[in-house]
């Protein structure tokens, strides 16, 4: 969650340009992938392996914990597609103010909704929903899925209310939250970080082209 908030702050308050922020973020993420690959086979608790995998690998993934986390870190490759979606939005003369909000709608559900689903679903949920994925326990819970939806919807609604955005943005909150929940449930475990931002980006692009003034 802290990593996601850092990215949103970086996009909107520091760089103030989504496309440039994506280009700057990409080398940093590639470095993480390289370091993760180097430390993948090491069993040292102190050192690169411990830094890359020690606290991040999930217990439910068992012996596949590092594999799951490494695949999750490959999600940075979606920045290519997100940059293209950004290009299409600019090509369609979407207002710059709207583009700034889109980075929030794309990444905030992943930052809060997906994280809440993991935390609440793991601690309190009953994992009865069998899913595809990389890990020894590939199951999810109804409570975790509901947490993803509410953890996506409520923060987006708060932003719409605080920023006094037009009523059609309320519909975008609902559609993005449903999209995030469905992708999180159906995408193989470890790949949702790749697919959720892309799906949300496409939803925002369609919304901008058809429902917002140019």
C-alpha positions in Angstrom: 0.0 0.0 0.0 2.9 2.4 0.8 4.5 1.6 -2.5 1.2 2.4 -4.3 0.7 5.6 -2.5 4.2 6.7 -3.3 3.5 6.0 -7.0 0.3 8.1 -6.9 2.1 11.0 -5.1 4.9 10.8 -7.6 2.6 10.8 -10.6 0.3 13.6 -9.4 2.3 15.9 -7.1 6.0 15.6 -8.2 6.0 15.0 -11.9 2.4 16.1 -12.7 2.5 14.3 -16.0 1.4 10.7 -16.3 3.3 9.8 -19.4 6.6 11.3 -18.1 6.1 9.6 -14.7 5.6 6.2 -16.4 8.8 6.7 -18.3 10.7 7.6 -15.2 9.3 4.8 -13.1 10.1 2.1 -15.7 13.9 2.0 -15.1 13.4 1.8 -11.4 11.1 -1.2 -11.7 13.4 -2.9 -14.2 16.2 -2.6 -11.6 13.9 -4.3 -9.0 13.4 -7.2 -11.4 17.1 -7.5 -12.1 17.9 -7.6 -8.4 15.1 -10.1 -7.7 16.5 -12.3 -10.5 20.0 -12.2 -9.0 18.8 -13.0 -5.5 16.3 -15.6 -6.6 18.4 -18.7 -5.8 20.0 -17.5 -2.7 18.9 -18.7 0.8 20.6 -16.0 2.8 18.3 -14.2 5.2 20.7 -11.2 5.4 21.6 -9.8 2.0 20.0 -9.4 -1.4 17.7 -12.5 -1.1 16.4 -11.4 2.2 15.8 -7.8 1.0 14.0 -8.9 -2.2 12.0 -11.8 -0.9 12.2 -12.1 2.9 9.2 -10.0 4.1 7.3 -10.0 0.8 6.8 -13.7 0.0 3.4 -14.9 1.2 3.1 -17.9 3.5 0.2 -19.3 1.5 2.4 -19.7 -1.5 4.8 -22.1 0.3 7.7 -23.2 -1.8 6.3 -21.2 -4.7 6.5 -18.0 -2.7 9.5 -16.5 -4.6 8.1 -17.6 -8.0 4.8 -15.9 -7.2 6.5 -12.7 -6.1 8.9 -12.6 -9.1 6.0 -13.0 -11.5 4.2 -10.2 -9.7 7.2 -7.9 -10.1 7.1 -8.6 -13.8 3.8 -6.6 -13.8 5.9 -3.6 -14.5 5.7 -4.6 -18.2 2.2 -3.2 -18.2 3.8 0.3 -18.3 4.2 -0.1 -22.0 0.5 -0.7 -22.5 -0.4 2.0 -20.0 1.8 4.5 -21.8 0.0 3.6 -25.0 -3.4 4.1 -23.3 -2.1 7.5 -22.1 -1.1 8.3 -25.7 -4.6 7.4 -27.0 -6.1 9.6 -24.3 -4.0 12.6 -25.3 -4.6 11.9 -29.0 -8.3 12.2 -28.4 -7.8 15.6 -26.8 -8.8 14.6 -23.3 -8.5 17.5 -20.9 -5.3 17.5 -18.9 -7.1 17.8 -15.6 -9.0 14.6 -16.4 -5.8 12.8 -17.2 -4.5 13.6 -13.7 -7.5 11.9 -12.1 -7.2 8.9 -14.4 -3.9 7.8 -12.7 -5.8 7.7 -9.4 -8.7 5.7 -10.9 -6.2 3.3 -12.5 -3.9 2.7 -9.5 -5.8 3.5 -6.3 -8.0 0.4 -6.6 -4.9 -1.7 -6.9 -3.2 0.2 -4.0 -6.1 -0.1 -1.5 -8.7 -2.5 -2.9 -6.3 -5.3 -3.8 -4.4 -4.9 -0.6 -7.5 -5.0 1.6 -8.7 -8.1 -0.2 -5.3 -9.8 0.6 -5.3 -8.7 4.3 -8.9 -9.2 5.2 -9.4 -12.3 3.1 -6.3 -14.0 4.4 -6.9 -13.2 8.1 -10.7 -13.5 8.4 -12.0 -15.0 5.2 -12.7 -18.7 4.5 -10.8 -19.6 1.4 -13.4 -21.7 -0.5 -13.1 -20.1 -4.0 -10.6 -22.2 -6.0 -8.6 -20.0 -8.5 -5.7 -20.4 -10.8 -2.3 -19.1 -9.7 1.3 -19.6 -8.6 1.3 -21.0 -5.1 0.5 -24.0 -3.0 -2.8 -22.6 -1.8 -4.7 -21.1 -4.7 -8.0 -20.2 -3.0 -9.8 -16.9 -2.3 -12.7 -16.0 -0.1 -16.0 -14.2 -0.5 -15.0 -11.8 2.3 -11.7 -11.0 0.5 -13.5 -10.4 -2.8 -16.0 -8.1 -1.1 -13.1 -6.2 0.5 -11.5 -5.6 -2.9 -14.8 -4.1 -4.2 -15.4 -1.8 -1.2 -11.7 -1.0 -0.8 -11.8 0.2 -4.4 -15.2 1.9 -4.4 -15.1 4.0 -1.2 -11.7 5.8 -1.8 -12.7 6.6 -5.4 -16.1 8.0 -4.2 -14.3 10.1 -1.5 -12.1 11.6 -4.2 -15.1 12.4 -6.4 -16.9 14.0 -3.5 -13.9 16.0 -2.3 -13.1 17.2 -5.8 -16.8 17.9 -6.6 -16.5 16.0 -9.9 -19.6 15.7 -12.2 -22.1 13.0 -11.6 -20.8 10.7 -14.4 -17.6 10.2 -12.4 -19.8 8.3 -9.8 -20.5 5.8 -12.5 -16.8 5.5 -13.3 -16.2 4.7 -9.6 -18.6 1.8 -9.8 -17.4 0.4 -13.1 -13.7 0.6 -12.1 -14.5 -1.0 -8.8 -16.4 -3.9 -10.4 -13.6 -4.3 -13.0 -10.9 -4.4 -10.3 -12.9 -7.0 -8.4 -13.6 -9.3 -11.4 -10.0 -9.1 -12.6 -8.6 -9.7 -9.1 -10.8 -12.8 -8.8 -10.2 -14.3 -12.3 -6.6 -13.4 -13.0 -4.1 -16.1 -11.9 -2.6 -15.3 -8.5 0.5 -13.2 -9.1 -0.7 -11.6 -12.3 -3.5 -9.3 -11.0 -1.0 -6.4 -10.6 -0.4 -6.7 -14.3 -4.0 -6.9 -15.5 -5.9 -4.6 -13.1 -4.2 -1.3 -14.1 -4.6 -2.2 -17.8 -8.3 -3.0 -17.4 -8.9 0.1 -15.4 -6.9 2.2 -17.9 -9.1 0.9 -20.8 -12.2 1.7 -18.8 -11.0 5.2 -18.1 -10.1 5.7 -21.8 -13.6 4.6 -22.9 -15.1 6.8 -20.3 -13.0 9.8 -21.4 -13.7 9.4 -25.1 -17.4 8.9 -24.9 -18.6 10.6 -21.7 -16.3 13.6 -21.0 -16.1 16.9 -22.9 -13.0 17.3 -25.0 
